[in-house]
Amino acid sequence: MDSEEELDVEIVVSWYSSLKELVLVKTSEGYKKETIKNYKTGIQSFIDYCVEHGVHTPAEVTRSTLRAYLTGFREEHSASYCN
């Protein structure tokens, strides 16, 4: 396994561990399965964005990262949203 593959594995494990921990916490708090599924879907979208933009671990997420994601999310979804 070369160093790039090792980095990819570390990225996946780090993000997966964080998502798994969130699911465990929300399950223990009594959240319904559908709510947890919705959390997972939304967070997976954010994780995909982060990895695509070079944010390899949850610890690397900054306010700028979050703002950029939310701006893109709003722009992407505003076209399909009608009041």
C-alpha positions in Angstrom: 0.0 0.0 0.0 1.5 3.3 -1.0 1.3 6.5 1.0 -1.6 7.9 -1.0 -3.7 4.8 -0.3 -2.8 5.0 3.4 -4.0 8.6 3.5 -7.2 7.6 1.8 -7.8 4.9 4.4 -7.1 7.3 7.2 -9.5 9.8 5.8 -12.3 7.3 5.4 -11.7 5.8 8.9 -11.7 9.3 10.6 -14.9 10.5 8.9 -16.6 7.1 9.3 -15.7 7.0 13.0 -17.2 10.4 13.6 -20.4 9.6 11.7 -20.7 6.3 13.5 -20.3 8.1 16.9 -23.0 10.6 16.0 -25.4 7.8 15.1 -24.7 6.0 18.4 -25.2 9.2 20.4 -28.5 10.1 18.6 -29.7 6.5 19.0 -28.9 6.5 22.7 -30.8 9.9 23.0 -33.9 8.1 21.6 -34.0 9.7 18.2 -36.2 7.8 15.7 -34.6 5.8 12.9 -35.9 8.1 10.2 -34.4 11.1 11.9 -31.1 9.4 12.3 -31.2 8.4 8.6 -31.8 12.1 7.7 -28.9 13.2 9.8 -26.6 10.6 8.2 -27.7 11.7 4.7 -27.0 15.3 5.4 -23.7 14.7 7.2 -22.5 12.4 4.4 -23.1 15.2 2.0 -20.9 17.5 4.1 -18.2 14.8 4.5 -18.1 14.3 0.7 -17.8 18.1 0.3 -14.9 18.2 2.8 -13.0 15.4 1.3 -13.4 16.9 -2.2 -12.0 20.2 -0.8 -9.0 18.7 1.0 -10.4 18.6 4.5 -9.3 15.2 5.6 -10.5 15.0 9.2 -13.3 16.5 11.3 -10.6 18.3 13.3 -9.6 20.2 10.1 -13.1 21.7 9.6 -13.1 25.5 10.0 -15.8 28.1 10.0 -14.7 29.0 6.5 -15.2 25.4 5.4 -18.7 25.3 6.9 -19.7 28.7 5.4 -18.5 27.6 2.0 -20.4 24.4 2.2 -23.6 26.1 3.4 -23.4 28.8 0.7 -23.0 26.1 -2.0 -25.8 24.1 -0.5 -28.2 27.0 -0.4 -27.4 28.0 -4.0 -27.8 24.4 -5.2 -31.1 23.9 -3.4 -32.7 27.4 -3.9 -33.3 26.7 -7.5 -35.5 23.7 -6.7 -37.3 25.4 -3.8 -40.4 27.4 -4.4 -42.2 29.3 -1.7 
